[in-house]
């Protein structure tokens, strides 16, 4: 299980190392040409990795950081200056902002609902159809599906009206099952 963000280390500064991905995980190779000591990095527990001067990193190691949602920043000595940064798309709010804008605009919200309905059911929604009408169309589809499934499973009487006070008597299939009439 991956650690929670609250359990993550805030950042790790690496200087004069080669960061590589091997069969076990991501490690920082310290020493001559990667032949020295290897220090394995807790990629899933890091929020940010700061790469100082003299550091190189391989593409597979970067891909692992991205999969774990770790931000990678190229910095100057002692992390004083920032030269470049890579932030995983999962950490941005771009998609959330687009959703909020679509939800806040009544016309755009209706257009999104129509596109979703068309993609889900592979039918074209006539222009000018209201959200209530789309809900009604979907309700008819669901009711037809329930009726078809009731026939398939030999449930004699199908109804969608129920009384919350007599919950057990609402499903005719349960009644038939109790009487041994249905499997």
C-alpha positions in Angstrom: 0.0 0.0 0.0 1.3 3.4 -0.9 1.9 5.9 2.0 -0.5 8.8 2.4 0.6 12.3 1.5 0.6 13.2 5.2 3.2 10.4 5.7 5.4 11.5 2.9 8.8 13.1 3.2 8.5 16.6 2.1 11.6 16.6 -0.2 14.9 15.0 -0.9 17.9 16.9 -2.2 20.4 14.9 -4.3 23.8 16.3 -5.4 26.5 14.7 -7.6 24.8 11.4 -8.0 23.4 9.3 -10.9 19.7 8.4 -10.3 18.8 5.1 -12.1 15.9 2.6 -12.2 17.0 -1.0 -11.7 15.1 -4.3 -11.1 14.4 -3.4 -7.5 13.5 0.3 -7.7 15.0 3.8 -8.1 18.4 4.3 -6.6 21.1 7.0 -6.3 24.5 5.7 -7.4 27.2 7.5 -5.4 30.7 7.3 -6.6 32.6 6.6 -9.8 30.5 5.9 -12.9 27.7 4.3 -10.8 30.0 1.6 -9.5 30.0 2.9 -6.0 27.4 2.7 -3.3 23.7 2.5 -4.2 21.1 4.2 -2.0 17.5 3.2 -2.8 15.0 6.0 -2.7 11.5 5.7 -1.2 9.8 7.0 -4.4 6.3 6.4 -3.2 7.0 8.4 0.0 8.6 11.4 -1.6 6.6 14.6 -2.4 9.5 16.3 -4.2 13.0 15.4 -5.4 15.5 18.3 -5.9 18.3 17.5 -8.3 21.4 19.6 -7.6 24.5 20.1 -9.8 26.3 17.0 -11.0 23.2 14.9 -10.9 21.9 12.9 -13.8 18.7 10.9 -14.0 17.5 8.2 -16.4 14.1 8.3 -18.1 12.9 5.1 -16.3 13.6 6.7 -13.0 11.7 9.8 -14.0 8.8 7.6 -15.1 8.7 6.0 -11.7 8.7 9.3 -9.9 5.8 10.5 -12.2 3.8 7.3 -11.5 4.2 7.9 -7.7 3.2 11.6 -8.0 6.6 12.9 -7.1 7.6 16.4 -8.3 11.1 16.6 -9.7 13.0 19.9 -9.7 16.4 20.8 -11.1 18.1 23.2 -8.8 21.4 25.0 -8.3 23.9 24.2 -5.5 22.1 23.8 -2.2 18.7 24.1 -4.0 19.1 27.9 -4.1 17.9 28.4 -7.6 15.3 26.5 -9.6 16.0 25.8 -13.3 13.3 23.4 -14.3 10.6 21.4 -12.8 8.4 18.4 -13.7 5.0 18.2 -11.9 2.8 15.1 -12.5 -0.5 15.9 -14.1 -2.3 14.2 -11.2 -1.1 17.1 -8.9 -2.6 19.9 -11.0 -6.1 21.2 -10.8 -6.6 21.7 -14.5 -9.3 19.0 -14.9 -11.1 20.2 -11.8 -11.1 23.8 -13.0 -12.6 22.7 -16.4 -15.3 20.6 -14.6 -16.2 23.5 -12.3 -16.5 25.9 -15.3 -18.7 23.4 -17.2 -20.9 22.9 -14.1 -21.3 26.6 -13.4 -22.5 27.5 -16.9 -26.0 26.1 -17.5 -25.6 25.9 -21.2 -22.3 24.1 -21.0 -23.6 21.8 -18.3 -26.5 20.8 -20.6 -24.1 20.3 -23.5 -21.8 18.1 -21.4 -24.8 16.0 -20.3 -26.0 15.6 -23.9 -22.5 14.5 -25.0 -22.3 12.0 -22.2 -25.7 10.6 -23.0 -24.8 10.3 -26.7 -21.6 8.5 -26.0 -23.1 6.2 -23.4 -26.1 5.1 -25.5 -24.8 5.8 -29.0 -27.8 7.8 -30.0 -28.1 11.5 -31.0 -29.9 13.9 -28.7 -32.0 16.4 -30.6 -31.0 20.0 -30.0 -33.1 21.8 -27.5 -33.6 18.7 -25.3 -33.7 19.8 -21.6 -31.9 18.0 -18.8 -35.3 16.9 -17.4 -36.1 15.3 -20.8 -32.8 13.5 -20.9 -33.4 12.2 -17.4 -36.8 11.0 -18.5 -35.3 9.2 -21.5 -32.7 7.5 -19.3 -35.5 6.6 -16.8 -37.4 4.9 -19.7 -34.3 3.0 -20.7 -33.7 1.8 -17.1 -37.3 0.8 -16.7 -37.2 -1.2 -20.0 -34.0 -2.9 -18.8 -35.6 -3.8 -15.4 -38.7 -5.2 -17.2 -36.5 -7.3 -19.5 -34.4 -8.6 -16.6 -37.6 -9.5 -14.7 -38.8 -11.5 -17.6 -35.4 -13.2 -18.1 -35.4 -14.3 -14.4 -39.1 -15.2 -14.4 -40.2 -12.6 -11.9 -43.9 -12.6 -12.5 -45.0 -9.1 -11.5 -42.6 -6.2 -11.8 -43.2 -2.9 -10.2 -41.1 0.1 -9.2 -43.4 1.6 -6.6 -42.4 0.8 -3.1 -43.4 1.6 0.4 -40.5 2.2 2.8 -42.5 0.9 5.7 -42.9 -2.6 4.1 -39.5 -2.9 2.5 -39.4 -6.8 2.4 -42.7 -7.1 0.5 -41.5 -4.8 -2.3 -39.4 -7.4 -4.3 -41.7 -10.0 -5.8 -38.6 -12.2 -6.4 -37.9 -12.4 -2.7 -41.5 -13.5 -2.0 -41.3 -16.1 -4.8 -37.9 -17.3 -3.4 -39.4 -17.7 0.1 -42.2 -19.8 -1.3 -39.9 -22.0 -3.2 -41.3 -20.9 -6.6 -38.2 -19.3 -7.9 -34.5 -20.0 -8.0 
